[in-house]
Amino acid sequence: MGVFKQLVPASEPALAAELVSLLSQSLSQEGMANYFTRRNEQAAARLWQELLHLLLAAAAPAASPQLFHLADGSAAALVQQYPQDRAGWHRGSSLLRLAKLAPWGKWRALREALVALDKQKAAFHSSHGPFLHLAAVAVAPQLRSAGLGSVLLDHICRAADQQRRPVYVEVTSDRVRGWFKRHGFAETMRHSVRPHAPPVYVLVRWPAAAAGAGNGAAAGGGGNGAQQQQQQQQQQAPRLRPAGSVRSR
């Protein structure tokens, strides 16, 4: 337990499928997916699964590790190198595949949200350069609250520090937003696709001053040092503006 792995999906397709299944099932109660599927958890899991497959297909080069996980399969994450892994996955035929998973009344909002979120990542890249996009992270339901998600996130943050890249994430839960903040992420924006839709929070963690140094703030420890680093990150964090048709909160 706790052994960190990085996986190139094409190298072990069976394991990659298991990790995608873990992510999609664990995120089936996530607020935005439930909003787009009218609180149908099975449909939300299928929507997440399709989104994750499209994100994996967008990887360039194909040999780039995108799936990060603990060796025992208790926690997994999909991480993209931006802009290398960026692709028009929410347009054209890919967009039509997603259309089959959302009710017609929600389809337009889903399309607008995907386009807007992509524009926001592009704007962040234009201002701050390449970054890691933490597209999804989850822990097996029966193992939640055991600190496994924090272990995995710590490894991801250390990998980002080694690359000197920020980590960029979008969440829809106050609880998850607080969890990321405790790990040194700073909120840069909040928006919603519709007045009654759950808000989307954009958070960023800036690379540590010394990559891989000791047990820094990325590990969630460090007392005053972690608090000081988080305050510095909040001061550095840009206040992004909602893009496209997304309504600002």
C-alpha positions in Angstrom: 0.0 0.0 0.0 1.3 3.5 -0.9 3.7 2.4 -3.6 3.4 5.0 -6.4 3.2 3.9 -10.0 2.9 5.7 -13.4 1.3 4.0 -16.3 1.5 4.4 -20.0 -2.1 3.2 -20.9 -1.1 1.5 -24.1 1.6 -0.6 -22.3 -0.9 -2.3 -20.0 -4.4 -1.9 -21.5 -6.1 -4.3 -19.0 -4.7 -2.4 -16.0 -5.5 1.0 -17.6 -9.1 -0.2 -18.1 -9.3 -1.1 -14.4 -8.1 2.3 -13.3 -10.5 4.1 -15.6 -13.3 2.0 -14.2 -12.2 2.9 -10.6 -12.2 6.6 -11.5 -15.5 6.7 -13.4 -17.4 4.6 -10.7 -15.9 6.6 -7.8 -16.8 9.9 -9.5 -20.3 8.9 -10.4 -21.7 11.1 -7.6 -19.6 14.1 -8.5 -21.7 17.2 -8.8 -21.3 18.3 -12.4 -21.6 14.8 -13.9 -24.8 14.3 -11.8 -26.1 17.7 -13.1 -25.5 16.7 -16.7 -27.2 13.3 -16.3 -30.1 14.5 -14.1 -28.7 12.7 -11.0 -28.5 9.3 -12.7 -25.4 7.7 -11.2 -25.0 5.0 -13.8 -25.2 7.6 -16.6 -22.8 9.8 -14.7 -20.3 6.9 -14.5 -20.6 6.3 -18.2 -20.2 10.0 -18.9 -17.0 10.0 -16.8 -15.7 6.9 -18.5 -16.2 8.3 -22.0 -14.5 11.6 -21.0 -11.6 9.7 -19.5 -11.2 7.6 -22.6 -11.2 10.7 -24.8 -8.6 12.4 -22.6 -6.4 9.3 -22.8 -6.7 9.3 -26.6 -5.6 12.9 -26.7 -2.2 12.1 -25.3 0.8 13.1 -27.5 3.2 11.4 -27.6 1.3 8.1 -27.0 4.1 7.0 -24.7 3.4 9.7 -22.1 2.3 8.2 -18.7 -1.1 9.6 -17.9 -2.5 7.2 -15.3 -0.9 7.6 -11.8 -1.9 5.1 -9.2 -1.0 3.2 -6.0 0.3 -0.3 -6.7 -2.6 -2.0 -4.8 -5.2 -0.2 -7.0 -6.7 1.7 -4.1 -6.3 5.1 -5.7 -5.9 6.5 -9.2 -5.6 9.7 -11.1 -5.5 10.9 -14.7 -2.8 13.6 -15.2 -2.2 15.4 -18.5 0.8 17.3 -19.6 -0.6 20.5 -20.9 -0.3 21.6 -23.8 1.3 18.4 -25.1 -1.8 16.3 -24.4 -4.2 18.9 -25.5 -6.5 17.9 -28.3 -9.9 18.8 -29.7 -11.5 15.9 -27.8 -14.7 17.9 -27.1 -15.4 18.7 -30.8 -16.6 16.9 -33.9 -17.2 13.1 -33.6 -16.0 13.0 -30.0 -18.6 15.6 -29.0 -21.3 13.4 -30.7 -20.2 10.4 -28.6 -20.7 12.5 -25.5 -24.1 13.7 -26.7 -25.5 10.1 -26.3 -24.8 10.2 -22.6 -26.5 13.5 -21.6 -30.2 14.3 -21.8 -31.0 16.7 -24.6 -31.9 19.4 -22.2 -28.4 19.2 -20.6 -26.4 18.7 -23.8 -25.9 22.3 -24.7 -24.7 23.1 -21.1 -22.2 20.2 -21.3 -20.8 21.4 -24.6 -20.5 25.0 -23.3 -18.8 23.8 -20.2 -16.2 21.7 -22.0 -15.4 24.5 -24.4 -15.2 27.1 -21.6 -12.9 24.9 -19.4 -10.6 24.3 -22.4 -10.4 28.0 -23.0 -9.5 28.7 -19.4 -6.7 26.1 -19.5 -5.4 27.7 -22.7 -5.5 31.1 -21.0 -3.6 29.8 -18.0 -1.0 28.3 -20.3 -0.6 31.5 -22.2 0.1 33.4 -18.9 2.1 30.7 -17.0 3.5 28.2 -19.4 3.2 24.4 -19.4 1.4 22.7 -16.4 0.0 19.4 -15.2 -3.7 19.1 -15.5 -5.1 16.8 -12.8 -8.2 15.7 -14.7 -9.5 13.1 -12.2 -8.5 11.6 -8.9 -10.4 9.1 -6.8 -10.1 6.4 -4.1 -11.9 3.1 -4.0 -15.2 3.8 -2.1 -14.5 1.1 0.6 -11.1 2.7 1.3 -12.0 6.4 1.6 -10.9 8.4 4.6 -7.8 6.3 5.0 -5.4 9.0 3.6 -4.7 7.1 0.4 -5.8 10.1 -1.8 -3.4 12.3 0.1 -0.6 9.8 -0.6 -1.3 9.8 -4.3 -1.7 13.6 -4.5 1.6 14.0 -2.7 3.4 11.9 -5.3 1.7 13.9 -8.1 2.8 17.1 -6.6 6.4 15.9 -6.2 6.4 14.9 -9.9 5.2 18.4 -10.8 7.9 19.9 -8.6 10.6 17.9 -10.4 9.2 19.3 -13.7 8.9 22.8 -12.2 5.3 22.9 -13.4 2.1 24.0 -11.6 -0.8 21.5 -11.0 -4.2 22.7 -12.3 -7.4 21.1 -11.2 -11.2 21.7 -11.5 -13.6 20.5 -8.7 -17.3 20.9 -7.9 -17.4 20.0 -4.2 -16.7 22.2 -1.2 -15.3 19.2 0.6 -12.9 18.4 -2.2 -12.0 22.0 -2.7 -11.0 22.2 1.0 -9.0 19.0 0.6 -7.0 20.5 -2.2 -6.4 23.7 -0.3 -5.0 21.7 2.6 -2.4 20.3 0.1 -1.2 23.8 -0.9 -3.6 24.5 -3.8 -5.0 28.1 -4.2 -8.4 28.9 -5.6 -8.2 31.1 -8.7 -11.8 31.2 -9.9 -15.3 30.0 -9.4 -18.0 29.7 -12.0 -21.2 27.8 -13.1 -22.7 26.8 -16.4 -26.2 27.5 -15.3 -27.8 29.3 -12.3 -28.8 26.0 -10.6 -25.7 24.0 -11.6 -23.0 23.2 -9.0 -20.1 25.7 -9.1 -16.8 24.7 -10.7 -13.7 25.7 -8.7 -10.4 26.1 -10.4 -7.4 25.6 -8.1 -3.7 25.7 -8.8 -0.7 24.5 -6.9 2.6 26.2 -7.8 5.8 24.2 -7.8 7.8 24.2 -4.6 10.8 26.4 -4.3 13.1 23.4 -4.1 11.8 20.4 -6.0 11.7 17.2 -4.0 13.0 18.9 -0.8 12.2 17.0 2.4 8.6 16.7 3.5 7.3 20.0 2.1 3.8 21.4 1.9 3.0 19.0 -0.9 2.8 16.3 1.7 0.3 18.3 3.8 2.8 18.6 6.7 5.3 21.2 7.7 3.2 23.3 10.1 3.9 26.9 9.7 6.1 26.3 6.6 3.2 24.7 4.8 0.9 27.6 5.8 3.4 30.2 4.7 3.8 28.5 1.3 0.1 28.3 0.8 -0.2 32.0 1.6 2.5 32.8 -1.0 0.7 30.6 -3.6 -2.6 32.5 -3.0 -0.8 35.8 -3.5 0.7 34.5 -6.8 -2.4 32.9 -8.1 -4.0 34.7 -11.0 -7.7 35.6 -10.8 -8.9 34.0 -14.0 -12.0 35.2 -15.7 -14.8 32.8 -16.9 -14.5 32.0 -20.6 -17.1 31.4 -23.2 -20.7 31.2 -22.1 -20.0 30.1 -18.5 -21.7 32.3 -16.0 -19.6 33.8 -13.3 -20.6 33.3 -9.7 
